[in-house]
Amino acid sequence: MLSQSRRLRQTPFTPGVENAGVTAYTVYNRMLLPTLFRDIETDYRHLKTYVQVWDVSCQRSVEIVGPDAASLIQKLTPRNLQKMQDDQCYYVPIVDENAGMLNDPVAIKHSQDRWWLSIADSDLLLWVKGLALGAKLDVQVFEPDVSPLAVQGPKAEELMVRVFGEAVCDIRFFRYQRLAFEQMSFVVARSGYSKQGGFEIYVEGGEHAMGVWNRLFGAGADLNVRAGCPNLIERIEAGLLSYGNDMTMENSPLECGLGKYCAGPDDTIECIGQHALETERANGPSRQIRPISIQGDPVPPLHAAWDLLKDGIKVGQVSSAAWSPDFSTNVAIGMVDAEHWHAGTILEVRTPTGDRRAEVRSSFWL
């Protein structure tokens, strides 16, 4: 049980989540995030087979509005935004002056003068406000009343068409359209924190939240729609990183395997961490995220990072791990030193139940 106060916010969808039988929460951006409904494997199998509706309101938005909005956004991220169109969503590493990861939000461009950052768990709003003030930029930075709702799974598109119409089918990956819902309209993006396919609905105005929730469940009964949440097993299989777990401010985008989301040395951008990133790129990162298979029975829940060892010497750590029913192995994400990150390298991982054999893989499972 969580002791609730004004510091721990419910979401506009909490009544629906509670009625759907949520059994566990975590706290994310000082807001409730469901983490379990039935059990992790049942939720996993349902996500891969049918369609789920996720309350991810905890992905709070940072809105940036004003003549200098595009300039501020570019200062925040090493990803080149110059060709980004007004209907696009970009995954953007956010870095400090040392190229340390501060967040990895999805940036949504409404126009050159208006942007949203749909953020992971951190106080990014304060960093953005501070940077805007320090640089004397003509912008307003605030948290809008926007609550994302994810629809994920193989039958997600069919359900979304029933609620928002055939225009849903025209939305390309990491693009969005503003689609009508009753007397309102919402940003609907083809995106989400799973590899099963789906959409995110950015519900503007908490008073509209349960109307969207109820319509989705009413339209999807024959599709076996259920309430769900990001699933640990599926996200590790897919190599979807969790900020605060798999990467922190101590890691750079290159260490996190996010180099493809960073401008190259020939790109001219004004990101505050660009110089540090270029220096690291020239020398090569000393460690990097890798998929790791862990032998043996299902591993216990991971509450703190597990050391990775080679000949008794620490060469990295496992930050996320779970048993995969589909691949009959323990799947894991780890940060591994450069000398030992090559596919096929055999290491040991120190778990609470003893040391296990671990193997660095060439790719994630999904």
Sequence and secondary structure as in RCSB ss.txt:
>XXXX:A:sequence
MLSQSRRLRQTPFTPGVENAGVTAYTVYNRMLLPTLFRDIETDYRHLKTYVQVWDVSCQRSVEIVGPDAASLIQK
LTPRNLQKMQDDQCYYVPIVDENAGMLNDPVAIKHSQDRWWLSIADSDLLLWVKGLALGAKLDVQVFEPDVSPLA
VQGPKAEELMVRVFGEAVCDIRFFRYQRLAFEQMSFVVARSGYSKQGGFEIYVEGGEHAMGVWNRLFGAGADLNV
RAGCPNLIERIEAGLLSYGNDMTMENSPLECGLGKYCAGPDDTIECIGQHALETERANGPSRQIRPISIQGDPVP
PLHAAWDLLKDGIKVGQVSSAAWSPDFSTNVAIGMVDAEHWHAGTILEVRTPTGDRRAEVRSSFWL
>XXXX:A:secstr
     TTSB  TTHHHHHHTT  EEEEETTEEEEEESS HHHHHHHHHHSEEEEE TTS EEEEESTTHHHHHHH
H SS  TT  TTBEEE  EE TT  EEE  EEEEEETTEEEEE  SS HHHHHHHHHHHTT S EEE  SEEEEE
EESTTHHHHHHHHH GGGGG  BTBEEEEEETTEEEEEEB  SSSS EEEEEEESGGGHHHHHHHHHHH GGGTE
EEE   HHHHHHHT   BTTTB TTS TTTTT GGGS  TT     TTHHHHHHHHHH  SEEEEEEEE SS   
  SS EEEEETTEEEEEEEEEEEETTTTEEEEEEEEEGGG STT EEEEEETTEEEEEEE SS   
